[in-house]
Amino acid sequence: MEKTELTGKILVICGPSGGGKSTLVTLIFKFFKSLFTFSVSTTTRSPRKKDIAGTTYNFCDYNTFFEMVHKKFFLEWQMVYEGVFYGTSVEAINKTLESGATPILDIDVKGAENLKQRYKDKVIVIFISLQKNVLETLRDRLVKRQDTSEETIDERLKRALFEIDLGEKIADYVVYNNKETTREGLWGQVRPILEKEFVLQVEQEAVT
């Protein structure tokens, strides 16, 4: 894949499905809204009940997705589940960086690994992990969504084990969102990371 140069840092949030990525993104925008912009991924999966096209994801069919791949539309793309593809728009990332904001990507751990290998310290990866002995917590969260079949839940739990092993190896920071973790507890782990990597940097630039 041809490498696109990045003019600034990007923040990648990754972790198992149902692990709390959306919750974390919501918290980031609550406290640091002016500094970050969410990058909407493109996917071939079917929309869920709570999805809003163009806000949660851009939805397209398989043929359209691979036309975009051929035209180098994506900064990175992956098959996350069998026959289900996700990609990150180069144009969206560049527009955000040009505006002075930091893009937030909610992507698969393999996509995060690829970006980290290609762009090194310009990509800050926060991995939301679960202790392997509490994966039933993840099952409970997926069941409560009421938009996922039992077969799909089992597939995601198997993938979660793979993602935890890889994510904890490649991430710059690992935070934990287990059964007893509150929103405040999750934010308490993440806020110091953002202040170190992004917010304090912005404040220093403003001073100088």
C-alpha positions as CSV (number, residue, x, y, z in Angstrom):
1,M,0.0,0.0,0.0
2,E,1.4,3.4,-1.0
3,K,2.3,5.5,2.1
4,T,0.5,8.8,2.7
5,E,2.4,11.3,4.7
6,L,0.8,12.6,7.9
7,T,1.2,16.2,8.9
8,G,0.3,15.6,12.6
9,K,-0.6,13.0,15.2
10,I,-3.7,10.8,15.0
11,L,-5.3,9.0,18.0
12,V,-6.4,5.4,17.5
13,I,-8.9,3.8,19.9
14,C,-9.1,0.1,19.6
15,G,-10.3,-2.9,21.6
16,P,-12.7,-5.9,21.5
17,S,-16.3,-5.3,20.2
18,G,-18.3,-4.1,23.2
19,G,-15.2,-3.2,25.1
20,G,-16.1,0.5,25.6
21,K,-14.7,2.3,22.6
22,S,-17.8,4.3,21.9
23,T,-18.0,5.3,25.6
24,L,-14.5,6.5,25.5
25,V,-14.9,8.5,22.4
26,T,-18.0,10.1,24.0
27,L,-16.0,11.1,27.0
28,I,-13.2,12.5,24.9
29,F,-15.6,14.8,23.1
30,K,-17.3,15.8,26.4
31,F,-14.0,17.1,27.8
32,F,-11.8,17.9,24.8
33,K,-14.3,18.6,22.0
34,S,-12.4,21.4,20.4
35,L,-9.2,19.4,20.0
36,F,-10.5,16.2,18.4
37,T,-12.6,15.2,15.4
38,F,-14.0,11.7,14.9
39,S,-13.0,10.0,11.7
40,V,-16.0,8.0,10.3
41,S,-14.9,4.7,8.9
42,T,-16.4,3.1,5.8
43,T,-17.7,-0.5,6.1
44,T,-19.5,-3.2,4.1
45,R,-21.4,-4.5,7.1
46,S,-25.2,-4.0,7.5
47,P,-26.3,-1.0,9.7
48,R,-27.5,-1.8,13.2
49,K,-30.5,-0.3,14.9
50,K,-28.6,2.6,16.5
51,D,-26.3,3.3,13.5
52,I,-26.6,6.6,11.7
53,A,-25.2,6.6,8.2
54,G,-22.4,9.2,7.9
55,T,-22.1,9.6,11.7
56,T,-21.3,6.2,13.1
57,Y,-20.2,4.7,9.8
58,N,-20.3,5.2,6.0
59,F,-22.0,2.1,4.6
60,C,-21.4,0.7,1.2
61,D,-21.5,-2.6,-0.7
62,Y,-18.5,-4.9,-1.4
63,N,-18.0,-3.7,-5.0
64,T,-18.0,0.0,-4.0
65,F,-15.6,-0.7,-1.2
66,F,-13.0,-2.3,-3.5
67,E,-13.4,0.5,-6.0
68,M,-12.3,2.8,-3.2
69,V,-9.4,0.4,-2.4
70,H,-8.3,0.5,-6.1
71,K,-8.4,4.3,-6.1
72,K,-6.3,4.5,-2.8
73,F,-9.2,6.1,-1.0
74,F,-8.2,4.5,2.3
75,L,-5.3,5.2,4.7
76,E,-5.8,1.6,5.9
77,W,-8.4,-1.1,5.4
78,Q,-9.0,-4.5,6.9
79,M,-11.3,-7.5,6.7
80,V,-12.4,-7.6,10.4
81,Y,-14.9,-10.5,10.2
82,E,-15.4,-12.9,7.4
83,G,-16.6,-10.9,4.4
84,V,-16.9,-7.7,6.4
85,F,-14.5,-4.9,5.5
86,Y,-13.6,-1.5,7.2
87,G,-11.5,1.3,5.9
88,T,-10.3,4.8,7.0
89,S,-10.5,7.7,4.5
90,V,-7.3,9.4,3.6
91,E,-9.2,12.6,2.7
92,A,-11.0,12.8,6.0
93,I,-7.8,12.4,8.0
94,N,-6.0,15.1,6.0
95,K,-8.8,17.6,6.3
96,T,-8.9,17.1,10.0
97,L,-5.2,17.6,10.4
98,E,-5.2,20.7,8.1
99,S,-7.9,22.2,10.4
100,G,-5.6,21.9,13.4
101,A,-7.7,19.2,15.1
102,T,-6.6,15.6,15.9
103,P,-8.4,12.8,14.2
104,I,-9.8,10.0,16.4
105,L,-10.0,6.6,14.7
106,D,-12.0,3.7,16.1
107,I,-10.6,0.8,14.2
108,D,-9.6,-2.8,14.3
109,V,-6.5,-3.8,16.2
110,K,-4.8,-5.1,12.9
111,G,-5.5,-1.7,11.3
112,A,-4.0,-0.1,14.4
113,E,-0.9,-2.3,14.1
114,N,-0.5,-1.4,10.4
115,L,-0.7,2.3,11.0
116,K,1.7,2.1,13.9
117,Q,4.3,0.2,11.8
118,R,4.0,2.7,9.0
119,Y,3.7,6.0,10.9
120,K,5.5,5.2,14.2
121,D,5.2,8.0,16.8
122,K,2.6,10.0,14.7
123,V,0.1,7.3,15.7
124,I,-0.9,7.1,19.3
125,V,-2.8,3.8,20.1
126,I,-4.9,3.4,23.2
127,F,-6.1,-0.2,23.5
128,I,-9.1,-0.9,25.8
129,S,-8.5,-4.3,27.2
130,L,-10.4,-6.8,29.3
131,Q,-8.9,-9.4,31.6
132,K,-9.4,-12.7,29.8
133,N,-11.1,-14.3,32.8
134,V,-14.0,-11.7,32.6
135,L,-14.9,-12.1,28.9
136,E,-18.4,-13.0,30.2
137,T,-18.6,-9.3,30.9
138,L,-18.1,-8.7,27.1
139,R,-20.8,-11.3,26.3
140,D,-23.2,-9.5,28.6
141,R,-22.6,-6.2,26.9
142,L,-23.1,-7.7,23.5
143,V,-26.3,-9.4,24.5
144,K,-27.7,-6.2,26.0
145,R,-27.2,-4.4,22.6
146,Q,-30.0,-6.7,21.3
147,D,-28.7,-6.3,17.8
148,T,-26.3,-9.2,17.6
149,S,-27.0,-12.9,17.0
150,E,-25.6,-15.7,19.3
151,E,-23.4,-16.9,16.5
152,T,-22.0,-13.5,15.9
153,I,-21.4,-13.0,19.7
154,D,-19.5,-16.3,19.8
155,E,-17.4,-15.2,16.8
156,R,-16.6,-11.8,18.5
157,L,-15.6,-13.5,21.8
158,K,-13.1,-15.7,19.9
159,R,-11.8,-12.6,18.1
160,A,-11.6,-10.7,21.4
161,L,-8.9,-13.2,22.7
162,F,-6.8,-12.5,19.6
163,E,-7.3,-8.8,19.8
164,I,-6.3,-8.7,23.5
165,D,-3.1,-10.6,22.8
166,L,-2.2,-8.3,19.9
167,G,-3.5,-5.1,21.2
168,E,-1.6,-5.2,24.5
169,K,1.6,-5.8,22.4
170,I,1.3,-3.0,19.9
171,A,-0.5,-0.2,21.8
172,D,1.2,2.8,23.3
173,Y,-1.2,2.7,26.2
174,V,-3.4,-0.1,27.6
175,V,-6.4,0.8,29.7
176,Y,-8.9,-1.6,31.4
177,N,-12.6,-1.6,31.2
178,N,-13.8,-4.6,33.3
179,K,-17.1,-5.3,34.9
180,E,-16.4,-3.1,37.9
181,T,-15.0,-0.2,35.8
182,T,-17.1,2.9,35.9
183,R,-17.1,5.7,33.2
184,E,-15.2,7.8,35.7
185,G,-12.7,5.0,36.2
186,L,-12.2,4.6,32.4
187,W,-11.8,8.4,32.0
188,G,-9.4,8.5,34.9
189,Q,-7.1,6.2,33.0
190,V,-7.3,8.0,29.7
191,R,-7.3,11.7,30.6
192,P,-3.6,11.7,31.7
193,I,-2.7,10.0,28.4
194,L,-4.5,12.7,26.3
195,E,-3.0,15.5,28.4
196,K,0.5,14.1,27.9
197,E,0.2,13.4,24.2
198,F,-2.1,16.1,22.9
199,V,-3.5,18.7,25.3
200,L,-0.3,19.9,26.9
201,Q,1.3,20.0,23.5
202,V,-1.5,22.3,22.2
203,E,-1.2,24.5,25.3
204,Q,2.6,24.8,24.9
205,E,2.2,25.8,21.2
206,A,-0.3,28.4,22.2
207,V,2.1,29.9,24.8
208,T,5.0,30.0,22.3
